[in-house]
Amino acid sequence: MPIGYFCPYVPEELLQAGGAIPIRLMDVPVKISHAQAHLPAYCCHLVKSSLESYLRGDLDFLQGIVFSQSCDSMKGLADIWALQGRLSFQFNLMVPTRLDSPLARDFFKTELESFKEALEKKLGRISKENLQGANRLFNAIREQIRKFYARMRLDPGGISGKMLAQIVRAGYLMDREQYLQMLTRLSELWSQQPEGKPAGVPLYLSGNIVHSGDWFSLIEEAGGRIVYDDLCSGARILRLTVQEEGDPLDALIERYFTTYFCPTKHQGILDHQEILYKEIKESGAKGVIFLFYKYCEPYYFDYPDLKKFLEAKGYPTLLLEIEDPSQAREQMKIRLQAFVEMLS
């Protein structure tokens, strides 16, 4: 039973443990012709394209949808989605904005328990054993993806950024057991290949853009080499690894409070800067590219401080503002080429 979601603050493990197939909804290159009647012009392409696909009936295969109440646009989209009444199941997961609040954990635990109860009414009982198994499954998937990122950094000839983006994106759409089998097999095949010599200027990506191989290939065509990322659907999900001992629901809660994940949530003034600097330094990147959806206020509020901090540390930055992933390719390529040449 496929159930859709948008944000990693929705724990896929709970959906998996209930017997559903978690489907992460991502932007698609679709002409916006219906959604504009329901949305203001200043919504990001992820919101616009998702609503367009929903109104056209392209998402009628879903048996439910879960929103995590992150940004204002997503909150509005949740209301519009519910008013359309196409799906029999919708849950709005209320994630606390102040994760540093002493009451935030208790609040979020209550929300996850309510979410679990709602899923059980739809899917059947979710046992502790099933949730523990789901936690182990997703941990194993993240471990395999972590290996691919390491291989891409050391041997870009063996696995390109575009290829990795396609592999990661597939994981949001497939049965996860089959996906892990595919990852394991690919890992075995690549481990048998001789490593090549890294070429191109090493770059680190950060932003809210969900995985699209086009952006990775565009950067590589411009002479860049992606060594790691902080993208919402990319390496950032590796921070969601959970403890496999103890109560599995508590483990899901704890992971959101132990590391920085999203600018829609406040955890500490310097948390994002510190984790970016650590990852950039470890990756060996020479510069940072920010990939932001146009109109995404939380990320743009965060950006000036990140830019100032990273450039003070000696890392030049480039901001690419994206509305429709299928547009402005050549213009973006020119800007990327200029940035790469500056770093060469």
Secondary structure by P-SEA (a helix, b strand, c coil): cbbbbccccccaaaaaaacbbbbbbbbcccccccccccccccccaaaaaaaaaaaacccccccbbbbccccaaaaaaaaaaaaaccccbbbbbbbbccccccaaaaaaaaaaaaaaaaaaaccccccaaaaaaaaaaaaaaaaaaaaaaaaaaaccccccaaaaaaaaaaaaccaaaaaaaaaaaaaaaaaabbbbbbbcbbbbbbccccccaaaaaaaaaabbbbcccccccccccccccccccccaaaaaaaaaacccccccccccccaaaaaaaaaaaaacccbbbbbbcccaaaaaaacaaaaaaaaaacbbbbbbbbcccccaaaaaaaaaaaaaaaac
